[in-house]
Amino acid sequence: MNFAATLTSALCGRTAFGLTRRMMFPAAIAVLALGAPQGVTAGVTAFKQAVAEGAGRDDGLAAHYRANGYAALWTGTGDADRARRQALLQAIDAAGAHGLPTERYDASGLIQMMQNARTPRDLGAVEIALSRVFLRLAQDMQTGMLTPAKIDAGMVRSVPVRSAEDLLNSFAAANPQGFFRNLAPKSGEYARLMREKTRLEGLLETGGWGPAVPAASLAPGQSGADVVALRNRLIRMGYLERTASGSYDIAMQQAVQQFQQAHGLVPDGTAGASTIAAINTPISQRLPMILVAMERERWLSGPRGKRHILVNLTDFNARIIDDDRLTFETRAVIGKNLRSHQSPEFSDEMEYLEINPVWNVPRSITVSEYLPQMQRNRGAAGHLKLYNSRGQQVNRANVNFRAYNARTFPFALKQPPSSRNALGLVKFMFPNKYNIYLHDTPSKSLFDRNVRAFSHGCIRLQQPFDFAYEILSRQQDNPKAYFHRILDSGRQTRVNLEQKIPVHIIYRTATVPAKGPVQYRDDVYGRDAKVWDALQKAGVSLPAHQG
């Protein structure tokens, strides 16, 4: 039985794994053919026993084979099995385009295993090996190689990993080629990241972005060799049209501004130290950011919602997206870069707005920040009211704060509605166990900063009223008037949303917009460095040429 030749024939002779169609697969598979005159029962039984034993360590795998009577999915003689084998090997060969390491799936090892099979039991082992590789590749392509929470405690995103049984059952009923085409995320962002990955890899092969700029800083009006180096670098990066000018002219100033905007820098057109450092960052440091972004995109591979809210922690912005188009955008303040304050990454659904909110001070803040103040001076933090466990307000004069510690303190702190409330005048609620939400703030000056990581973890918005108008526009004819009528009452009021809005708090240091240059941001919490390290340990690597 020329099984290996059948396996590789659709790959046009010499395959990507250096194997030829002359390789022969022994006749063990023939024992499974219906109507074989001898050895059928014993052979089929031995095959099924091997499959059952091989699948027994994995509940999902076992459930699939148990449900189909331990029939072959890959190792049969029919066209369907042949098409599945072909599709799997081709998908492995294409895994590199998705930033996945082909060595992780060991196609040559699989084919060698097929070659060496001599008995029905051997064939059963091949069947399970193919299924295991299929499951690893399918899950890697669809929902990523890594488990976020195992990498960083702030990456609490729940990844929708499909079960082995579901994947195998779906594959068995699908067109094999089409199944693999539909695994990867369908977002425009993922497709653009793939293209950028290919582009950067091509640039690596041709010297990258050229020589680094040797100057510590450059400013408009200057000229000389350092300015020429800056000019050449900007041209190579695509920010400046080809020119022979050797001076830091208006065109170069505008190119530097565009670069600064794309890298989250102050767009003043002057190439200061931070701008020069970003310009000199080689492709070998940018390409990992793209690969990490692709893995992160796989973690969020499901539908985001026709209307959804997207908060990218690394660029300190919150956006409302409708049908993949930006509807509204505002600056945001995120959690401080302290382990206890970093904003987590997760998705949920916004359910309501609270206008004129009461700030229920989190227990952690109450005992770590305010209790020590009140132990020194019982009148400290006078804007906060003290409440007992029955919800009754307590007079501070009757409390000996020194008698308690962080564990025994029995009171809660609340701040009533006001323009000075820590939550401002409106908050946007998507109830979650992390106690994270979006809200207004009286501390408006922080939005003028370029790096805005100052909160205890919640997301503060620069334009919360306009954000609220847009949120309410789907259920109010005049959302602004409606909002201010409630606001002017001064009363804490909950406004339920008629349709919940998905909220995605993400962390992307590299994004590729539909129009304009790739956007790069600093790894503010150091999370992407951890993801890249984990990807490398899983086998991901850069091309040999660096630049």
Phi, psi and omega in degrees: 000115183277068186286316181296322178296319177297318181301317187264354186299323181286352179266012171064063173078245183286123185273177178294347182258010177075023182254148181251158181288359178280348181296138186249137174258127185300177190275013181301325182295336181296335181296335181277349185292132178298137177089002176297133189290331184225151173073007184296307185299311181297319181294313180297319180297316179297319178299311183295322178297318179295319178296315181299318180292317181293327182273349188298336182280354183229114185301316182293317178297315180297320182296320179298309184289327177297319182291330181259017176070026179062033177282156181289139172256331187242327196257014175284174183267354186279172180297324183297314178297318180299319180294324179293317178299315180299314182296321179296312181295322178293322179294321176298317180298329182268358185300327181299330179296337179264008182077017179259141182280118182298331180297336180297338186251354168046059180298319181296323177295322177297314182293323176297321178297321177295317180301321188276351182294133181235336186233166175303326177294320175301318181295323176298321177295322176297316180306312182291322179299317178297318180295320180294318177295318177304312182297318179297313181295315182297316179291322178298316182291323187272317186230012172095161180277334191252159173256111188308312186295340177280347183263319181208138184295339179276350180266076187266013181301135176272115183269128184281065181292127179282147181289157178301318182298316180296315180298313181294317179296318180294318180296318181299330183264357188254167166290121187303313180297316180296324179300312181293324178297330185267003183285313186294156179307143182264005182292149175299327180298318181295317179297320180291323176297319178299316179295319180293323176302312180298319181296314181294322177297322177295319178295324177301324182289342184241027173098009177066220182263014176086186182300145178290159177278120186283342185286151175285327177198156178219152183223157177307140180098342180281164176211174179120185186297323181293322178293321177298319178298319177297315178304311183296322180294316180294323177296312181298326180281345178094013180265347184223135175293154179301134182205154177262001182298138178251013181244156178279080186266188182300319181298319179290323178299316179294322178296318178296320177298317179297318177299315181298318178297323181285347182241017175068027180258162177296119187277069182263356178079359178257133182272079177282189186300316182292324179290316178299319180298319180291320179296324181277356178296122185283164177302328180296346174257338178277323182300318175302327178295323177293316181296321176295318179298323178295317177297316179296324178295326177292330176294337182242048191280344182282175178300136181270346183108138179303316169246127177210164178252130183238120176245113176263111186299326186285340178248010170055046179222151173238136185229147169255125184245130176237120179050046177067015178240142181288123178260320182208146180216139177216151175294154181222155170249133181247182182294149177299157177278061172236144184308321184278349186244348184300137177288132180280164177254123177193175177236146177204195180231128176289128184249329183200164171254149172239114181262139189055060185286153166268135176268110172273103187298124179304145182306319183298321179286322180304310187274335182270331184248312188272325180301314177300324178295316183287335174291328177280325183207108186298345178269359181297154180052049184296346178285351181256138180260147183260133181228145177271183185293344178267005179082014181265137178291140185243136177284124182300331183297341182262010184243130173264093185296333181289346181281355185238158171236185184300331182277326188260352184300120190265004188250160174247152177248139177222148175244120182291165181301137174183169178292343179263001179301141182301335179268002184072219186248359178202144172227154186242116194254128169229082191312128182209159184288352180268354180058043179251138176205174176261146181199166173287172176203145174282349183271073186287334186295336182294338181287347177279349180284151178282320174256121190236071178241091188224349188272179175275001179140327178289166185256116178267141183249138178288323183239066185293326180294312179297324176299317180294318179303316182292320178299318184277352186296339181278350182227002177225134178294323179233078187298328181293313179296320179299313181299313185286333175298318178287317181301316184292342178289337182074001183264141175298122186223131176264131178243108181285143175274134179292328174232123179297148182244122177300138177240127179239114175262111187242175181218097183234118175272351176221126175225152182237098180292160179298327177231142178096176186287163174299140180259126177242141179226160179290152178277077194300325179256001182073015183286322182293329176299322178291320179296317180297320178299318179293322178295319178297319178295333178276357175113357180287137179214165178268159173303157186297323183281129181248148177192000000 
